Amino acid sequence: VHDIDDLERRGVPSVMVASTPFADAVTVQSRALGLDVARVFVSHPIQDRTDEEMTALADEAVAELISSLTGAS
């Protein structure tokens, strides 16, 4: 959350990406810090995925990432 906020303040459009089990933690931390960062959540777990599975996961998230970066709905 801090890194994305820092990048945004520097004028670098940014979106935080995390896996779904961290959604509540991101929301709580963002509220506590008064930060409203763009975020996209992907399926969990991450660490044991193959390269092909990671590519598929990224492919699934790319439209939402682009939408968050461009402000498109």
N, CA, C and O atoms as a Maestro MAE file, in Angstrom:
{
 s_m_m2io_version
 :::
 2.0.0
}

f_m_ct {
 s_m_title
 :::
 protein
 m_atom[292] {
  # First column is atom index #
  i_m_mmod_type
  r_m_x_coord
  r_m_y_coord
  r_m_z_coord
  i_m_residue_number
  s_m_chain_name
  s_m_pdb_residue_name
  s_m_pdb_atom_name
  i_m_atomic_number
  :::
  1 25 0.834 -1.182 0.000 1 A "VAL " " N  " 7
  2 3 0.000 0.000 0.000 1 A "VAL " " CA " 6
  3 2 0.881 1.250 0.000 1 A "VAL " " C  " 6
  4 15 0.630 2.191 -0.753 1 A "VAL " " O  " 8
  5 25 1.907 1.257 0.841 2 A "HIS " " N  " 7
  6 3 2.804 2.414 0.903 2 A "HIS " " CA " 6
  7 2 3.509 2.645 -0.433 2 A "HIS " " C  " 6
  8 15 3.608 3.782 -0.894 2 A "HIS " " O  " 8
  9 25 3.995 1.578 -1.054 3 A "ASP " " N  " 7
  10 3 4.731 1.717 -2.315 3 A "ASP " " CA " 6
  11 2 3.848 2.291 -3.416 3 A "ASP " " C  " 6
  12 15 4.274 3.173 -4.163 3 A "ASP " " O  " 8
  13 25 2.623 1.792 -3.516 4 A "ILE " " N  " 7
  14 3 1.710 2.280 -4.549 4 A "ILE " " CA " 6
  15 2 1.387 3.748 -4.303 4 A "ILE " " C  " 6
  16 15 1.376 4.548 -5.239 4 A "ILE " " O  " 8
  17 25 1.128 4.101 -3.059 5 A "ASP " " N  " 7
  18 3 0.856 5.498 -2.726 5 A "ASP " " CA " 6
  19 2 2.053 6.379 -3.090 5 A "ASP " " C  " 6
  20 15 1.879 7.462 -3.647 5 A "ASP " " O  " 8
  21 25 3.265 5.918 -2.778 6 A "ASP " " N  " 7
  22 3 4.475 6.681 -3.099 6 A "ASP " " CA " 6
  23 2 4.612 6.880 -4.607 6 A "ASP " " C  " 6
  24 15 4.906 7.985 -5.062 6 A "ASP " " O  " 8
  25 25 4.402 5.828 -5.375 7 A "LEU " " N  " 7
  26 3 4.490 5.940 -6.830 7 A "LEU " " CA " 6
  27 2 3.456 6.921 -7.372 7 A "LEU " " C  " 6
  28 15 3.770 7.754 -8.222 7 A "LEU " " O  " 8
  29 25 2.224 6.823 -6.881 8 A "GLU " " N  " 7
  30 3 1.167 7.731 -7.325 8 A "GLU " " CA " 6
  31 2 1.532 9.182 -7.021 8 A "GLU " " C  " 6
  32 15 1.315 10.063 -7.853 8 A "GLU " " O  " 8
  33 25 2.080 9.432 -5.844 9 A "ARG " " N  " 7
  34 3 2.473 10.801 -5.470 9 A "ARG " " CA " 6
  35 2 3.593 11.329 -6.370 9 A "ARG " " C  " 6
  36 15 3.745 12.540 -6.533 9 A "ARG " " O  " 8
  37 25 4.372 10.420 -6.950 10 A "ARG " " N  " 7
  38 3 5.453 10.811 -7.871 10 A "ARG " " CA " 6
  39 2 4.951 10.947 -9.308 10 A "ARG " " C  " 6
  40 15 5.720 11.264 -10.216 10 A "ARG " " O  " 8
  41 25 3.657 10.706 -9.503 11 A "GLY " " N  " 7
  42 3 3.079 10.839 -10.832 11 A "GLY " " CA " 6
  43 2 3.141 9.586 -11.671 11 A "GLY " " C  " 6
  44 15 2.922 9.638 -12.881 11 A "GLY " " O  " 8
  45 25 3.436 8.452 -11.044 12 A "VAL " " N  " 7
  46 3 3.505 7.181 -11.761 12 A "VAL " " CA " 6
  47 2 2.203 6.422 -11.506 12 A "VAL " " C  " 6
  48 15 1.986 5.932 -10.398 12 A "VAL " " O  " 8
  49 25 1.331 6.315 -12.518 13 A "PRO " " N  " 7
  50 3 0.085 5.571 -12.314 13 A "PRO " " CA " 6
  51 2 0.402 4.146 -11.865 13 A "PRO " " C  " 6
  52 15 1.239 3.471 -12.465 13 A "PRO " " O  " 8
  53 25 -0.269 3.694 -10.811 14 A "SER " " N  " 7
  54 3 0.073 2.405 -10.200 14 A "SER " " CA " 6
  55 2 -1.168 1.688 -9.696 14 A "SER " " C  " 6
  56 15 -2.175 2.306 -9.352 14 A "SER " " O  " 8
  57 25 -1.065 0.377 -9.662 15 A "VAL " " N  " 7
  58 3 -2.126 -0.470 -9.123 15 A "VAL " " CA " 6
  59 2 -1.470 -1.541 -8.265 15 A "VAL " " C  " 6
  60 15 -0.526 -2.198 -8.702 15 A "VAL " " O  " 8
  61 25 -1.961 -1.716 -7.063 16 A "MET " " N  " 7
  62 3 -1.460 -2.764 -6.189 16 A "MET " " CA " 6
  63 2 -2.108 -4.093 -6.584 16 A "MET " " C  " 6
  64 15 -3.317 -4.157 -6.805 16 A "MET " " O  " 8
  65 25 -1.308 -5.137 -6.669 17 A "VAL " " N  " 7
  66 3 -1.815 -6.474 -6.977 17 A "VAL " " CA " 6
  67 2 -1.490 -7.380 -5.802 17 A "VAL " " C  " 6
  68 15 -0.352 -7.431 -5.336 17 A "VAL " " O  " 8
  69 25 -2.502 -8.093 -5.330 18 A "ALA " " N  " 7
  70 3 -2.324 -9.048 -4.230 18 A "ALA " " CA " 6
  71 2 -3.283 -10.202 -4.451 18 A "ALA " " C  " 6
  72 15 -4.227 -10.099 -5.235 18 A "ALA " " O  " 8
  73 25 -3.036 -11.295 -3.757 19 A "SER " " N  " 7
  74 3 -3.961 -12.419 -3.867 19 A "SER " " CA " 6
  75 2 -5.118 -12.228 -2.885 19 A "SER " " C  " 6
  76 15 -5.003 -11.512 -1.890 19 A "SER " " O  " 8
  77 25 -6.217 -12.880 -3.191 20 A "THR " " N  " 7
  78 3 -7.493 -12.653 -2.504 20 A "THR " " CA " 6
  79 2 -7.465 -12.766 -0.983 20 A "THR " " C  " 6
  80 15 -8.196 -12.017 -0.334 20 A "THR " " O  " 8
  81 25 -6.676 -13.645 -0.368 21 A "PRO " " N  " 7
  82 3 -6.706 -13.694 1.093 21 A "PRO " " CA " 6
  83 2 -6.230 -12.403 1.766 21 A "PRO " " C  " 6
  84 15 -6.458 -12.205 2.959 21 A "PRO " " O  " 8
  85 25 -5.577 -11.536 1.014 22 A "PHE " " N  " 7
  86 3 -5.052 -10.299 1.580 22 A "PHE " " CA " 6
  87 2 -5.983 -9.103 1.388 22 A "PHE " " C  " 6
  88 15 -5.636 -7.984 1.768 22 A "PHE " " O  " 8
  89 25 -7.148 -9.324 0.808 23 A "ALA " " N  " 7
  90 3 -8.076 -8.223 0.519 23 A "ALA " " CA " 6
  91 2 -8.474 -7.459 1.775 23 A "ALA " " C  " 6
  92 15 -8.434 -6.229 1.787 23 A "ALA " " O  " 8
  93 25 -8.853 -8.165 2.824 24 A "ASP " " N  " 7
  94 3 -9.261 -7.483 4.059 24 A "ASP " " CA " 6
  95 2 -8.102 -6.702 4.668 24 A "ASP " " C  " 6
  96 15 -8.290 -5.576 5.129 24 A "ASP " " O  " 8
  97 25 -6.921 -7.282 4.675 25 A "ALA " " N  " 7
  98 3 -5.753 -6.605 5.242 25 A "ALA " " CA " 6
  99 2 -5.429 -5.329 4.467 25 A "ALA " " C  " 6
  100 15 -5.076 -4.312 5.064 25 A "ALA " " O  " 8
  101 25 -5.546 -5.381 3.158 26 A "VAL " " N  " 7
  102 3 -5.286 -4.206 2.326 26 A "VAL " " CA " 6
  103 2 -6.305 -3.110 2.636 26 A "VAL " " C  " 6
  104 15 -5.948 -1.938 2.760 26 A "VAL " " O  " 8
  105 25 -7.562 -3.495 2.759 27 A "THR " " N  " 7
  106 3 -8.612 -2.517 3.065 27 A "THR " " CA " 6
  107 2 -8.381 -1.868 4.420 27 A "THR " " C  " 6
  108 15 -8.471 -0.647 4.551 27 A "THR " " O  " 8
  109 25 -8.083 -2.679 5.425 28 A "VAL " " N  " 7
  110 3 -7.854 -2.152 6.775 28 A "VAL " " CA " 6
  111 2 -6.638 -1.224 6.787 28 A "VAL " " C  " 6
  112 15 -6.695 -0.134 7.356 28 A "VAL " " O  " 8
  113 25 -5.541 -1.655 6.161 29 A "GLN " " N  " 7
  114 3 -4.334 -0.827 6.147 29 A "GLN " " CA " 6
  115 2 -4.571 0.474 5.384 29 A "GLN " " C  " 6
  116 15 -4.138 1.540 5.823 29 A "GLN " " O  " 8
  117 25 -5.248 0.390 4.258 30 A "SER " " N  " 7
  118 3 -5.525 1.592 3.471 30 A "SER " " CA " 6
  119 2 -6.344 2.595 4.267 30 A "SER " " C  " 6
  120 15 -6.038 3.787 4.270 30 A "SER " " O  " 8
  121 25 -7.377 2.118 4.936 31 A "ARG " " N  " 7
  122 3 -8.215 3.008 5.751 31 A "ARG " " CA " 6
  123 2 -7.429 3.605 6.908 31 A "ARG " " C  " 6
  124 15 -7.541 4.798 7.190 31 A "ARG " " O  " 8
  125 25 -6.639 2.782 7.574 32 A "ALA " " N  " 7
  126 3 -5.869 3.251 8.731 32 A "ALA " " CA " 6
  127 2 -4.868 4.338 8.333 32 A "ALA " " C  " 6
  128 15 -4.607 5.264 9.101 32 A "ALA " " O  " 8
  129 25 -4.316 4.215 7.138 33 A "LEU " " N  " 7
  130 3 -3.322 5.180 6.667 33 A "LEU " " CA " 6
  131 2 -3.944 6.342 5.896 33 A "LEU " " C  " 6
  132 15 -3.261 7.305 5.546 33 A "LEU " " O  " 8
  133 25 -5.250 6.238 5.635 34 A "GLY " " N  " 7
  134 3 -5.918 7.281 4.870 34 A "GLY " " CA " 6
  135 2 -5.517 7.294 3.409 34 A "GLY " " C  " 6
  136 15 -5.500 8.347 2.771 34 A "GLY " " O  " 8
  137 25 -5.196 6.128 2.882 35 A "LEU " " N  " 7
  138 3 -4.755 6.010 1.494 35 A "LEU " " CA " 6
  139 2 -5.818 5.308 0.668 35 A "LEU " " C  " 6
  140 15 -6.419 4.330 1.112 35 A "LEU " " O  " 8
  141 25 -6.043 5.809 -0.528 36 A "ASP " " N  " 7
  142 3 -7.003 5.190 -1.434 36 A "ASP " " CA " 6
  143 2 -6.256 4.761 -2.687 36 A "ASP " " C  " 6
  144 15 -6.224 5.486 -3.681 36 A "ASP " " O  " 8
  145 25 -5.656 3.579 -2.631 37 A "VAL " " N  " 7
  146 3 -4.868 3.100 -3.769 37 A "VAL " " CA " 6
  147 2 -5.698 2.139 -4.611 37 A "VAL " " C  " 6
  148 15 -6.543 1.405 -4.099 37 A "VAL " " O  " 8
  149 25 -5.435 2.162 -5.916 38 A "ALA " " N  " 7
  150 3 -6.092 1.214 -6.810 38 A "ALA " " CA " 6
  151 2 -5.558 -0.174 -6.502 38 A "ALA " " C  " 6
  152 15 -4.380 -0.343 -6.186 38 A "ALA " " O  " 8
  153 25 -6.432 -1.163 -6.595 39 A "ARG " " N  " 7
  154 3 -6.010 -2.522 -6.260 39 A "ARG " " CA " 6
  155 2 -6.735 -3.546 -7.113 39 A "ARG " " C  " 6
  156 15 -7.891 -3.363 -7.496 39 A "ARG " " O  " 8
  157 25 -6.028 -4.627 -7.400 40 A "VAL " " N  " 7
  158 3 -6.580 -5.766 -8.127 40 A "VAL " " CA " 6
  159 2 -6.167 -7.013 -7.366 40 A "VAL " " C  " 6
  160 15 -5.008 -7.171 -6.984 40 A "VAL " " O  " 8
  161 25 -7.130 -7.893 -7.154 41 A "PHE " " N  " 7
  162 3 -6.844 -9.135 -6.437 41 A "PHE " " CA " 6
  163 2 -6.916 -10.315 -7.393 41 A "PHE " " C  " 6
  164 15 -7.803 -10.395 -8.243 41 A "PHE " " O  " 8
  165 25 -5.969 -11.226 -7.239 42 A "VAL " " N  " 7
  166 3 -5.885 -12.424 -8.072 42 A "VAL " " CA " 6
  167 2 -6.042 -13.660 -7.195 42 A "VAL " " C  " 6
  168 15 -5.976 -13.586 -5.968 42 A "VAL " " O  " 8
  169 25 -6.249 -14.782 -7.846 43 A "SER " " N  " 7
  170 3 -6.450 -16.043 -7.129 43 A "SER " " CA " 6
  171 2 -5.229 -16.424 -6.302 43 A "SER " " C  " 6
  172 15 -4.099 -16.050 -6.617 43 A "SER " " O  " 8
  173 25 -5.476 -17.156 -5.268 44 A "HIS " " N  " 7
  174 3 -4.450 -17.632 -4.343 44 A "HIS " " CA " 6
  175 2 -4.417 -19.155 -4.430 44 A "HIS " " C  " 6
  176 15 -5.462 -19.745 -4.703 44 A "HIS " " O  " 8
  177 25 -3.326 -19.808 -4.224 45 A "PRO " " N  " 7
  178 3 -1.991 -19.326 -3.880 45 A "PRO " " CA " 6
  179 2 -1.200 -18.920 -5.117 45 A "PRO " " C  " 6
  180 15 -1.592 -19.198 -6.250 45 A "PRO " " O  " 8
  181 25 -0.088 -18.262 -4.872 46 A "ILE " " N  " 7
  182 3 0.793 -17.799 -5.941 46 A "ILE " " CA " 6
  183 2 2.064 -18.642 -6.013 46 A "ILE " " C  " 6
  184 15 2.469 -19.066 -7.095 46 A "ILE " " O  " 8
  185 25 2.683 -18.882 -4.880 47 A "GLN " " N  " 7
  186 3 4.055 -19.400 -4.852 47 A "GLN " " CA " 6
  187 2 4.282 -20.746 -5.528 47 A "GLN " " C  " 6
  188 15 5.386 -20.995 -6.013 47 A "GLN " " O  " 8
  189 25 3.298 -21.611 -5.579 48 A "ASP " " N  " 7
  190 3 3.522 -22.939 -6.153 48 A "ASP " " CA " 6
  191 2 3.080 -23.049 -7.607 48 A "ASP " " C  " 6
  192 15 3.029 -24.154 -8.146 48 A "ASP " " O  " 8
  193 25 2.768 -21.962 -8.236 49 A "ARG " " N  " 7
  194 3 2.275 -22.006 -9.616 49 A "ARG " " CA " 6
  195 2 3.428 -22.133 -10.614 49 A "ARG " " C  " 6
  196 15 4.536 -21.643 -10.392 49 A "ARG " " O  " 8
  197 25 3.124 -22.803 -11.707 50 A "THR " " N  " 7
  198 3 4.096 -22.917 -12.800 50 A "THR " " CA " 6
  199 2 4.128 -21.603 -13.579 50 A "THR " " C  " 6
  200 15 3.274 -20.739 -13.381 50 A "THR " " O  " 8
  201 25 5.103 -21.458 -14.453 51 A "ASP " " N  " 7
  202 3 5.167 -20.264 -15.296 51 A "ASP " " CA " 6
  203 2 3.902 -20.128 -16.137 51 A "ASP " " C  " 6
  204 15 3.384 -19.026 -16.317 51 A "ASP " " O  " 8
  205 25 3.414 -21.241 -16.643 52 A "GLU " " N  " 7
  206 3 2.209 -21.217 -17.468 52 A "GLU " " CA " 6
  207 2 0.996 -20.774 -16.648 52 A "GLU " " C  " 6
  208 15 0.162 -20.008 -17.131 52 A "GLU " " O  " 8
  209 25 0.901 -21.252 -15.419 53 A "GLU " " N  " 7
  210 3 -0.207 -20.854 -14.546 53 A "GLU " " CA " 6
  211 2 -0.121 -19.369 -14.187 53 A "GLU " " C  " 6
  212 15 -1.142 -18.685 -14.115 53 A "GLU " " O  " 8
  213 25 1.085 -18.879 -13.963 54 A "MET " " N  " 7
  214 3 1.257 -17.456 -13.656 54 A "MET " " CA " 6
  215 2 0.889 -16.590 -14.859 54 A "MET " " C  " 6
  216 15 0.301 -15.520 -14.703 54 A "MET " " O  " 8
  217 25 1.235 -17.054 -16.054 55 A "THR " " N  " 7
  218 3 0.864 -16.325 -17.263 55 A "THR " " CA " 6
  219 2 -0.646 -16.264 -17.403 55 A "THR " " C  " 6
  220 15 -1.198 -15.214 -17.732 55 A "THR " " O  " 8
  221 25 -1.315 -17.377 -17.157 56 A "ALA " " N  " 7
  222 3 -2.780 -17.405 -17.231 56 A "ALA " " CA " 6
  223 2 -3.396 -16.481 -16.182 56 A "ALA " " C  " 6
  224 15 -4.366 -15.778 -16.465 56 A "ALA " " O  " 8
  225 25 -2.839 -16.484 -14.984 57 A "LEU " " N  " 7
  226 3 -3.327 -15.616 -13.912 57 A "LEU " " CA " 6
  227 2 -3.172 -14.142 -14.309 57 A "LEU " " C  " 6
  228 15 -4.078 -13.336 -14.097 57 A "LEU " " O  " 8
  229 25 -2.031 -13.805 -14.878 58 A "ALA " " N  " 7
  230 3 -1.800 -12.430 -15.339 58 A "ALA " " CA " 6
  231 2 -2.755 -12.065 -16.465 58 A "ALA " " C  " 6
  232 15 -3.298 -10.960 -16.493 58 A "ALA " " O  " 8
  233 25 -2.959 -12.992 -17.391 59 A "ASP " " N  " 7
  234 3 -3.889 -12.744 -18.493 59 A "ASP " " CA " 6
  235 2 -5.293 -12.444 -17.971 59 A "ASP " " C  " 6
  236 15 -5.996 -11.597 -18.522 59 A "ASP " " O  " 8
  237 25 -5.697 -13.137 -16.913 60 A "GLU " " N  " 7
  238 3 -7.023 -12.925 -16.326 60 A "GLU " " CA " 6
  239 2 -7.132 -11.548 -15.666 60 A "GLU " " C  " 6
  240 15 -8.216 -10.966 -15.626 60 A "GLU " " O  " 8
  241 25 -6.036 -11.033 -15.158 61 A "ALA " " N  " 7
  242 3 -6.059 -9.774 -14.408 61 A "ALA " " CA " 6
  243 2 -5.784 -8.546 -15.268 61 A "ALA " " C  " 6
  244 15 -6.059 -7.427 -14.836 61 A "ALA " " O  " 8
  245 25 -5.252 -8.723 -16.467 62 A "VAL " " N  " 7
  246 3 -4.759 -7.581 -17.239 62 A "VAL " " CA " 6
  247 2 -5.854 -6.566 -17.575 62 A "VAL " " C  " 6
  248 15 -5.596 -5.364 -17.519 62 A "VAL " " O  " 8
  249 25 -7.044 -6.999 -17.915 63 A "ALA " " N  " 7
  250 3 -8.115 -6.052 -18.255 63 A "ALA " " CA " 6
  251 2 -8.462 -5.168 -17.060 63 A "ALA " " C  " 6
  252 15 -8.649 -3.961 -17.211 63 A "ALA " " O  " 8
  253 25 -8.549 -5.766 -15.881 64 A "GLU " " N  " 7
  254 3 -8.855 -4.993 -14.679 64 A "GLU " " CA " 6
  255 2 -7.702 -4.040 -14.333 64 A "GLU " " C  " 6
  256 15 -7.932 -2.914 -13.893 64 A "GLU " " O  " 8
  257 25 -6.482 -4.495 -14.533 65 A "LEU " " N  " 7
  258 3 -5.317 -3.634 -14.292 65 A "LEU " " CA " 6
  259 2 -5.332 -2.418 -15.221 65 A "LEU " " C  " 6
  260 15 -5.123 -1.287 -14.781 65 A "LEU " " O  " 8
  261 25 -5.578 -2.660 -16.488 66 A "ILE " " N  " 7
  262 3 -5.625 -1.558 -17.453 66 A "ILE " " CA " 6
  263 2 -6.753 -0.597 -17.106 66 A "ILE " " C  " 6
  264 15 -6.574 0.620 -17.154 66 A "ILE " " O  " 8
  265 25 -7.901 -1.138 -16.758 67 A "SER " " N  " 7
  266 3 -9.036 -0.304 -16.369 67 A "SER " " CA " 6
  267 2 -8.698 0.559 -15.161 67 A "SER " " C  " 6
  268 15 -9.040 1.741 -15.124 67 A "SER " " O  " 8
  269 25 -8.035 -0.023 -14.183 68 A "SER " " N  " 7
  270 3 -7.645 0.731 -12.990 68 A "SER " " CA " 6
  271 2 -6.632 1.822 -13.318 68 A "SER " " C  " 6
  272 15 -6.682 2.914 -12.751 68 A "SER " " O  " 8
  273 25 -5.723 1.529 -14.226 69 A "LEU " " N  " 7
  274 3 -4.696 2.505 -14.595 69 A "LEU " " CA " 6
  275 2 -5.246 3.654 -15.436 69 A "LEU " " C  " 6
  276 15 -4.788 4.791 -15.326 69 A "LEU " " O  " 8
  277 25 -6.227 3.346 -16.273 70 A "THR " " N  " 7
  278 3 -6.739 4.359 -17.200 70 A "THR " " CA " 6
  279 2 -7.999 5.045 -16.699 70 A "THR " " C  " 6
  280 15 -8.429 6.051 -17.264 70 A "THR " " O  " 8
  281 25 -8.593 4.506 -15.640 71 A "GLY " " N  " 7
  282 3 -9.834 5.073 -15.131 71 A "GLY " " CA " 6
  283 2 -11.043 4.670 -15.950 71 A "GLY " " C  " 6
  284 15 -12.128 5.223 -15.768 71 A "GLY " " O  " 8
  285 25 -10.871 3.709 -16.855 72 A "ALA " " N  " 7
  286 3 -11.983 3.220 -17.676 72 A "ALA " " CA " 6
  287 2 -12.846 2.271 -16.863 72 A "ALA " " C  " 6
  288 15 -12.371 1.632 -15.925 72 A "ALA " " O  " 8
  289 25 -14.096 2.188 -17.225 73 A "SER " " N  " 7
  290 3 -15.010 1.279 -16.509 73 A "SER " " CA " 6
  291 2 -15.250 0.027 -17.289 73 A "SER " " C  " 6
  292 15 -15.992 -0.847 -16.840 73 A "SER " " O  " 8
  :::
 }
 m_bond[291] {
  # First column is bond index #
  i_m_from
  i_m_to
  i_m_order
  :::
  1 1 2 1
  2 2 3 1
  3 3 4 2
  4 3 5 1
  5 5 6 1
  6 6 7 1
  7 7 8 2
  8 7 9 1
  9 9 10 1
  10 10 11 1
  11 11 12 2
  12 11 13 1
  13 13 14 1
  14 14 15 1
  15 15 16 2
  16 15 17 1
  17 17 18 1
  18 18 19 1
  19 19 20 2
  20 19 21 1
  21 21 22 1
  22 22 23 1
  23 23 24 2
  24 23 25 1
  25 25 26 1
  26 26 27 1
  27 27 28 2
  28 27 29 1
  29 29 30 1
  30 30 31 1
  31 31 32 2
  32 31 33 1
  33 33 34 1
  34 34 35 1
  35 35 36 2
  36 35 37 1
  37 37 38 1
  38 38 39 1
  39 39 40 2
  40 39 41 1
  41 41 42 1
  42 42 43 1
  43 43 44 2
  44 43 45 1
  45 45 46 1
  46 46 47 1
  47 47 48 2
  48 47 49 1
  49 49 50 1
  50 50 51 1
  51 51 52 2
  52 51 53 1
  53 53 54 1
  54 54 55 1
  55 55 56 2
  56 55 57 1
  57 57 58 1
  58 58 59 1
  59 59 60 2
  60 59 61 1
  61 61 62 1
  62 62 63 1
  63 63 64 2
  64 63 65 1
  65 65 66 1
  66 66 67 1
  67 67 68 2
  68 67 69 1
  69 69 70 1
  70 70 71 1
  71 71 72 2
  72 71 73 1
  73 73 74 1
  74 74 75 1
  75 75 76 2
  76 75 77 1
  77 77 78 1
  78 78 79 1
  79 79 80 2
  80 79 81 1
  81 81 82 1
  82 82 83 1
  83 83 84 2
  84 83 85 1
  85 85 86 1
  86 86 87 1
  87 87 88 2
  88 87 89 1
  89 89 90 1
  90 90 91 1
  91 91 92 2
  92 91 93 1
  93 93 94 1
  94 94 95 1
  95 95 96 2
  96 95 97 1
  97 97 98 1
  98 98 99 1
  99 99 100 2
  100 99 101 1
  101 101 102 1
  102 102 103 1
  103 103 104 2
  104 103 105 1
  105 105 106 1
  106 106 107 1
  107 107 108 2
  108 107 109 1
  109 109 110 1
  110 110 111 1
  111 111 112 2
  112 111 113 1
  113 113 114 1
  114 114 115 1
  115 115 116 2
  116 115 117 1
  117 117 118 1
  118 118 119 1
  119 119 120 2
  120 119 121 1
  121 121 122 1
  122 122 123 1
  123 123 124 2
  124 123 125 1
  125 125 126 1
  126 126 127 1
  127 127 128 2
  128 127 129 1
  129 129 130 1
  130 130 131 1
  131 131 132 2
  132 131 133 1
  133 133 134 1
  134 134 135 1
  135 135 136 2
  136 135 137 1
  137 137 138 1
  138 138 139 1
  139 139 140 2
  140 139 141 1
  141 141 142 1
  142 142 143 1
  143 143 144 2
  144 143 145 1
  145 145 146 1
  146 146 147 1
  147 147 148 2
  148 147 149 1
  149 149 150 1
  150 150 151 1
  151 151 152 2
  152 151 153 1
  153 153 154 1
  154 154 155 1
  155 155 156 2
  156 155 157 1
  157 157 158 1
  158 158 159 1
  159 159 160 2
  160 159 161 1
  161 161 162 1
  162 162 163 1
  163 163 164 2
  164 163 165 1
  165 165 166 1
  166 166 167 1
  167 167 168 2
  168 167 169 1
  169 169 170 1
  170 170 171 1
  171 171 172 2
  172 171 173 1
  173 173 174 1
  174 174 175 1
  175 175 176 2
  176 175 177 1
  177 177 178 1
  178 178 179 1
  179 179 180 2
  180 179 181 1
  181 181 182 1
  182 182 183 1
  183 183 184 2
  184 183 185 1
  185 185 186 1
  186 186 187 1
  187 187 188 2
  188 187 189 1
  189 189 190 1
  190 190 191 1
  191 191 192 2
  192 191 193 1
  193 193 194 1
  194 194 195 1
  195 195 196 2
  196 195 197 1
  197 197 198 1
  198 198 199 1
  199 199 200 2
  200 199 201 1
  201 201 202 1
  202 202 203 1
  203 203 204 2
  204 203 205 1
  205 205 206 1
  206 206 207 1
  207 207 208 2
  208 207 209 1
  209 209 210 1
  210 210 211 1
  211 211 212 2
  212 211 213 1
  213 213 214 1
  214 214 215 1
  215 215 216 2
  216 215 217 1
  217 217 218 1
  218 218 219 1
  219 219 220 2
  220 219 221 1
  221 221 222 1
  222 222 223 1
  223 223 224 2
  224 223 225 1
  225 225 226 1
  226 226 227 1
  227 227 228 2
  228 227 229 1
  229 229 230 1
  230 230 231 1
  231 231 232 2
  232 231 233 1
  233 233 234 1
  234 234 235 1
  235 235 236 2
  236 235 237 1
  237 237 238 1
  238 238 239 1
  239 239 240 2
  240 239 241 1
  241 241 242 1
  242 242 243 1
  243 243 244 2
  244 243 245 1
  245 245 246 1
  246 246 247 1
  247 247 248 2
  248 247 249 1
  249 249 250 1
  250 250 251 1
  251 251 252 2
  252 251 253 1
  253 253 254 1
  254 254 255 1
  255 255 256 2
  256 255 257 1
  257 257 258 1
  258 258 259 1
  259 259 260 2
  260 259 261 1
  261 261 262 1
  262 262 263 1
  263 263 264 2
  264 263 265 1
  265 265 266 1
  266 266 267 1
  267 267 268 2
  268 267 269 1
  269 269 270 1
  270 270 271 1
  271 271 272 2
  272 271 273 1
  273 273 274 1
  274 274 275 1
  275 275 276 2
  276 275 277 1
  277 277 278 1
  278 278 279 1
  279 279 280 2
  280 279 281 1
  281 281 282 1
  282 282 283 1
  283 283 284 2
  284 283 285 1
  285 285 286 1
  286 286 287 1
  287 287 288 2
  288 287 289 1
  289 289 290 1
  290 290 291 1
  291 291 292 2
  :::
 }
}
